Amino acid sequence: MTGLDPLVSAIVGAWTNIIDWWQRSPKAFKRFIIYGVIPIALVSAGIFVGAKYLSPEPPEPPPLGLDLNGYCQSYDLKYANETCAQDLDLRQACEGQYGPNKHTVDFNPNDKYSAKCLRPDQREPVGGIVNISDHCKKKYLNVVNVGAWFDDKAKKWLCRFKIDYSAACVWRYGTSDLKARRAEDGTWNCVKS
């Protein structure tokens, strides 16, 4: 005897009882079931299925605004020209490389690679900043693509990263089913993906 035998026996027994009950039922009851209950059930099911599958899709919701200033501020940076950026503190970069000795910095803004870390007492050079982008990566650990960039107009180093607008949508609304889309006026909006 297999494990299915009791189940099969129960199903066959139930089906036999239903057939016996149907044969003993009065004709008026049978007509009520055949011509009343079954058609109403089928029509109701048809209405439900038709309403669910044949109705038009609802219109796309209006786009949601995107707060780029707030997004950059969440990283302690400022929004600037499709990037999040902040002035790079060369003194902090020196201390990150040579230890916390209250270094000073000798820097000629006309030569972006001229930064030299100086000892605070003697003002003698300890050395240059070997990899300035490392300072940005250490300061902004939770930003994947942050790096150092020299602003030729302002004559200063910045830590910055290019904004991923879809990531900014996810940050702003806390849901991953959004993507960024640029509007005709040049602004960015979040829409369902």
N, C-alpha and C positions, 0 to 999 in steps of 0.2 A: 504494500500500500504506500503510495507516494504522498508527499505533503499537499499536492493539489487535489487529491481525491475528495477530502471533506469539503473543499471549496466548490468543486464541480457538483457534488451531491447537493450542497445547499442552494446553488444557483438553479439546478434542474428542479429541485423541490419547490422553490419559490415560483418559478415559471409555471409549473404544473398547477399550483394553487391559484395563480392569476387566471389561467385558462378555465379552470373549474368555476371560479367565481364569475367570470364573464358569461359562461354558458348558463349559469343559474340566474343571472340578472334579468329583470323584466325588459321587454322590448322598449318601453318608454325610456327607461334609464339608458339603454344602449343608444337610442336615437339622440338623447340629450348629449351624451359623450361625443358621438360621431359628428352630429350636426351643430353642436353648440360649443363645447369646451375645446375640442381640437382646432376648429377654425379660428376661434378667438385667440388661442395660444399661438397659432401660426402667424396670424395677422400682427399680433403684438411683437413677436420675434422679428418679423419683417420690418416693422416700423423702427424697432431698436437698431437692427443691423443697418437699415437705410440711413437712419439719422447719424449713426457712428461713421460709416464708410463713404456715404455719398454727399455729405455736407461739405461745403467749401472750407478750405483751411482758413483759420482766423488770420487777419492781417498781421504783418510783422510789427512788433511793438516799436514805438519810436526809439531812435538811438539815445543812449545814455551819455551824458557829458563826461569828460575825462579831466581830472584835476592834476595837471602835470606839476604844478608848483607843490601841491601836497605830496605827490609821489616822490619828488626829489627830496623834499623836507623829511620824509620818512627815513631817508638815509643820511640825514644831516648834510645835505647838499642843496644847491640852488639850481632852478631850471634856467637853462641858457641855450638857445639855438639847438633844439632837439637833443640836448644832452643834460645830464645832471652833473654839476661841477662845483668845486670849492677850491679856494686858494690853497696851495700846498705850502705848509709851513716848513721852510728849509731847515730851521733850527731843530724842529722835531725829527726831520729826516736824518740830521747829523746825530742826534741822540739815539735814534733807532739803530744807527750803524755803529757808532763808537761808544755808546753807553751814556747814561744820564748824568753828564758832567756840566750841565748848563753851558753848552757850547754856544758860541756866536758864529755868525756866518759872514763870510766875505763873498759878495756876489755882485758882478757887473751885469746889469740887465741887458746890455748890448751884446753880451756873449752868454747865451743860455747854458753853456757847459762850464762856466767859470766858478760855480759855487764851491767854496772851500770851507770846511769845518775848522774852527779855531778853538783852541783851549781858552777858557774864560780868563785865566790869570795872565798868561804870557802873550796871548793873541797870536801864537804861532800856529801854523796850519797842522792839523792832525792828518788831513787828507781830504779828498773830494768825496762826493756822493757817488758811489759806484753804480747803483741801479736805483734811480729815483722812482721808478714805477713800483718797486718793492715796497716803498713806504706807503704808497696809496693802497696796495693790496693788503698790507698789514692793518692799516687804519680802517679800511672798509671791508672787513672780512666777509660780510654777507652779500657783497656785490661781485658777481662772477667776472665781468669784463671791465673792471675799473683799471685805469692806468694813468700815467702822468702825461701831461701835454703842456707845451709851452705856448702861451698866447703872445704872438709877435706884436700885436697892437698894444696890449697892456704891459708887455715886457715882464711877465711873471709866469711861474709854473702853477698848474692846476691839477688836481685829481679829478678825473671825469670819466663818465661812461655814456655811451649812446643809449638812448631810451628804447626799450622794447615795449612798444605801445600796447600790445596784447597783454604782456605781463602787467603793465600799469592798469589795464582794465580789471584783471584778476585781483590785483591789490585793492583797487578802489571799491569793487562790489563783492569781493569775497567769494566769487564763483568762477569755476574754470570753463564754463560754457559760453564765454564771451570772447570776441576778437575785436581788434581795433580796425576802424575804417576812417579814412580821411574824407572829410566833407568837401564840397565844391569850394567853400570859402577858405579852405586850408586848415580848419580846425580838425581835431581828432575826436571821434566818438566811439563808444563801445556798442556793439550789436551782438545778438545771439549768433553763435557759430553753428 
